[in-house]
Amino acid sequence: MKLKNLLADVAVLHSTADPETEIRDISFDSRGTRPGDLFVAVRGYESDGHRFIPMAAEKGAAAVLCEEPPENGAPYVLVADSRLALAQVSAAYFGHPARELRLVGVTGTNGKTTTTTLLKHVLEQALDAKVGLIGTNWNMIGSETLHTDHTTPDSYELQRLLRAMADAGCTHAVMEVSSHSLVLHRVAGLRFRVGVFTNLSQDHLDFHKTMDAYAEAKAILFSQSDMGVVNADDKWARTIIDRARCPVTTYSAKDNHADLVAKDVRLSATGVRFMALAGDQLSRVALGIPGMFSVYNALAVIAAALALGVRLDACAAALGTAEAVKGRAEVVPTDGDYSILIDYAVTPDAVENILATVRQFAPARVVFLFGCGGDRDRGKRPVMGRIAGEKADFVIVTSDNPRTEDPEAIIADILPGLAETRTPYVVRPDRREAIAYAIEHHRRDDIIILCGKGHEDYQIIGKEKIHMDEREIVAEILEKRKNEV
């Protein structure tokens, strides 16, 4: 593709590169640059791509897209924001695949993965559509599952994935849209048929610094959407609605003035049931995932599907056949008269939700095992400790993904909040040992919640991913117990 075609949507400040230059591919990591590439120099948080322009030139880059002229005389295209330009040239390189798809974006602190997964199922069942999925657990093209490292991929990988979906015959794509991706232009240039806001609670303040800035980041999605869907019961809903540049419909389990309302809500250990009212449409909804948060996730799915032209009764029928999402209140087999759940909750609000849900049907103690991620918002650590102590009967504090932080230091940040309560607890920094402790010291009818890892099958220590699947760990412990009997 000619350089001038790649730059069609880019605001170029100055250029020394020949616009007729044939570009073979786009790279933004000099280690992977090949002859004929357009190298995009992106300023990162750990390194600046401009430092690696000479290396990219040595490897045969045909031109450089950058924010400052290179000193080595390489042909360059100067722009104000190379991250934004990367999204724009990536879309052009892959032929603007999003224009061939009905794209739905879901943003919010909690509920993104479940909402996108359920919406994919509803669209497939109700419209007989082939649907792509981009999210935290995995990416999917129809029934094909692909590995993922980020909630929202970088802009080049995202466009490549959307192209694969369009070429495979997908008519719809449903994606989680993180606040980072909105601020860092990973989804720049995409036009969403529907944007969905689930909720906002404390998270990522290491990046956004304030809740107001976090909310403003989420609101960016609704400047790129044709229709907005907003949880009217969330305290940040008004901020999102006020910032939206598209028509907005609302959903609620409390406010009869919302466009979609859940009435006669029934909660149980096996799931939720409610009546969904949207205008003159009324349907009974049953979803086999327990917890009040499941009502809200179902409402978000229904509201988005309605915006895409699906009838309410078809939404309800499809949700009735949906399966639980991996790592979200997931039941793990045990060897006796107690239960184990795995859940991904990593924010104060999510921790409170899963504990409140389990408390609704727990016959005895709720045992809560959790930690907090390293190199992330430290402010939420004591808050999560306090919530754990207030809502659980026994707490086991351990490691999550410590990353480059000392696990003991992370735990030390959690304990002051837990100490505000009178709930008994133990500290076991090694997560495997913590899980073994929970199982070995269980009591009859306990519900043990292994919180924080969810779908993840690894632990990040330093900068290394180490395989660690809690399902496997539980199975190994149970097998060892059986052999010792």
C-alpha positions, 0 to 999 in steps of 0.5 A: 500500500502506498504511504499516501493512502495510509496517511489519508486520515492522518493530520501530517505536520511535515513530511520528508518521505515520498508519498508514493513509497510502497509500505509492506507493513506497519511496525511499532517495535523496532525488534520486529521491523522488516524491510519496507515497513512504516515504523511508528515511534510511540512514546511509552511509559517505560521507553520512547520509540523515538530512541529506536528509530536508528535501529528500525532504519537499519532493519530497512524501515521505508519511512518513520512516523514520529513526533520529532524529526529523526537525527539520522536523516531517515525519511519521516512523517511528522505528527502531533500524536503518534499513538493516534496516528498508529490507530489511523494508519492501522485502520487504513492498512487493514481496509477499515474492517470495522465499517463492515461490522456492527460494532458494540463496545462495552465499558465500565469497571465491572461486568464487561466480560460477562456482558460481552460474552452474554451479548455475543450469545444473544446475537447468535441465538436471536439473529443467527449471526456470526459474532466476533468477541474481543475481551479480557478472557479471550478473543473469538471469531465465531466459535474459534477462540484466540489468545489475548493479553489485554482487555483491548488490544493495541490499535494495530492488533485490534484492526488486524483482528477486526479484519480477520472477523470481517473476512471470516463472515462475522456480521457483528463484533462485541468488544470490551473497551477499557479506559486505557484504550480510550485514552491511549487511542487504541480504538480511535477511529472506530465507530460503534453502533452501540456503546454500553456503560455498566458502572464505575467504581474505584480502579486504575487510579494509578493511571487516571489519578482521580475518579473524575478523570476515570469517568471522563475516559469512559465517556469517550466511548459515547463520542464514537457511538451511534447509540448509548446504553447507560446503567441509570442506577450507577452514580456516574450515569449522569456524567456519562449521559451529559458527555454523550454525543449520541442518543442514550437509552437507560436501564435500571432495576430501581427507576421506573423512568428508565427505558428498560426496567427490571421488575419482580427480581428474584435471586437464588443460588442458581441464578436470577429471574425478573420481568423486563419491561421496555416500552410496550414489550414485557418478558420474563428473564431467567439467567443461570448466574447468581447475584444482583450484578447478574440482573444488571449485566442481563439488562445491559445485554438486553438494552444493547440487543434492543438497540440492534433490533432484537425483540425483547422476547428473543433476548429473554429466550437466548439468555435462558440458554446462556452458560456461566462465564469462566472465572465469574462465580465459577463453581469448582468441584470439591471432595466434601461438604463445602463449596469453592467458587472462583471469581475475578473480582479485583475492585472494591465494588466487585469484591462487595458484589461477589460477597453479597451474592454468596451471602444470599445463599451461604448456609454457613461461613463465607471464607474469602481468599484474596490479594491485590495486584502489584504496580496498580492503584494502591488506594483500593487495597485497604478498602478491599481489606475492609470490605472483605472483613465486613462481608466475610466470616474468615479472610485469607490474605495472599498474593494476586499478581505482585508484578514488580512489587514485594508481595509482603508490602502489598499485603501490608497495604491491605491489612489496615482496612481488614484490621478495622473489622473484627473478622478473623484472618490469616496471611499466607503470601504464597497463593498455592499455600493459601488455597491449601490452607483454605481447603485443609481448614474448611468447615461443613457447608463453608463456601470458599471464594478464591478471588482475583484470578478468575479466568487467568491461568498464570501469576505475574511475578516480576515481569514473568508470567508463571503458569498457575491455574486455580482449578488445577491447584484445587484438583491437585490438593484434593487428589493429595488429600484422597491419597493420604486417607 
